[in-house]
Amino acid sequence: MIWRRETTLDALNALSAGNMVEHVGIVFTRIGDNELEATMPVDNRTRQPFGLLHGGASVVLAETLGSVAGYLCTEGEKHIVGLEVNANHLRAAREGIVRGVCKAVHVGRRHQVWQIEISDEEGRLCCTSRLTTAVI
């Protein structure tokens, strides 16, 4: 297990209150030994004007997962800040719920790299993203 902080899904979801995570409907759904999962609805908050899941919403899901996972890998007063995020949008989603799964590529003392894959309800990959963070 890579996590250094103890937490629960209820505690993670409580962090979402009153910020963008809550606004777009992201819900943490699973804490695995080496991965973190969350879902996000494809609805009027997360679609672009042409009815597709907005690429920026996918990036919000990816950065949320990577940042929270990164924080869970730290101890004490350390915090995580994003340095770089990229996303490849592979398949459009028009409705339903997308699921993001975040896995560590590298967890170092000063930097972390996270791979986040976002899939639709049929399990088809919609977006693959990579987030690099700094530990401060």
N, C-alpha and C positions, 0 to 999 in steps of 0.2 A: 504494500500500500504506500502511495506517495504522499498522502495527506499528513500534515503536521498539526493542524488545528482540528479539534473536534467540533462537529456541527450536526445539524439535522436539516431535513428538507423544510420543516416549518421555520427554522431560523433563517435559512437562505431566502425563503420566500418573503419573510418579514423585512429583509433588507430592501426589497423592491418597492415598498410602500412610498408613494409620493415622488417617484422619479420616473425616468424614461422606461425603465424595465417594467414597472406596473402599467404605464401608459400604453405600451404596445402589447401587453398581455402575456409577457414571458412568465412561465411557471417552471421552477426547478422540479424535476420529476424523479431523478435517480442520482444517488451518489454511489458509484462503484468503487472498487479497490483502486483503479487507475484511470477512471473516466468520470465525467460529470455530464448529465443530460438535462435538457430543458425543452419545453415546447413553446410555440408561439402561434396564435391564430392568424390565418390569412383572412383579413376582414377590412373594413373601411379604415382602420388605423394603420394597416400595414401594406395596403395595395397602392400602386401608383395609378395615375389617372386612366390608364388603359386596362385596368382590371387585373393586373398581374402582381404577384408579390414584389414589392419594391426592393431593389438590390440593397438599398440603405438599411431597410428593416432586417434583411439577412445579416448584414454586417453588425447591426446592433445586437442581434442574437449571438453571433460569433464572438464579438468583443466582450459581451456580458459573460458568456461561458468561460472564455479564456482568462479574463480578469479575476473572476471569482475562483476558478480553479487555481490560478496563480497565488491568490491570497491564501487559500487553504494549504498551500505548500510552504508557507512562511511561518515564522514564530515571532512572538513578542510584538514589538511596535513596528515591525516592517510592513510596508505597503507595496502595492503593485501599480505601476502606471504603464499604459500602452505606449510602445515606441513605433510600431508599424503593423498595419493590418492590410491584408489583401484578400480578395475574394474572386473566385471564378464562378459565374452563374451559368449553370449547365442545363437546367430544365426549369420551365415556368411552372409556378403554382398559382392557381386561381381561387381556390377555396380550401376549406378544411384547416388542418393543423400541420405545421412543419415541426420536426424534431431535430434538435442539434445535439451532436455527441462530440465532446471535447476530450482529446487525449494529448498527453505530454509527448513532445518530440525531444525536448531538453529542459531539465529543471536544474539550473545552476544557482550559485550564490548571488550572482548579480543580474543574470538574464534568464529568461525562460522563453521557450518557443512552444506554441500550442497549435494543434491541428484540429479544426472543427469541421465536421461534415453535417450538412443540413439536408434532410430527406423529407419527402411528402408522405402522406398516409399509406401509400403503397410501397414505401421503402425505396423509392427511386431517388437517387442523388440529385438534388436541386442546386446545391452550392457547396463548394469546398473552399475553406478559408484557413489562413495561417496568421496567427497573432504572435508578435514578439513583444515581450514585456521587460521592464526593468524592475528590480527589487530595490526599494529605497527605504 
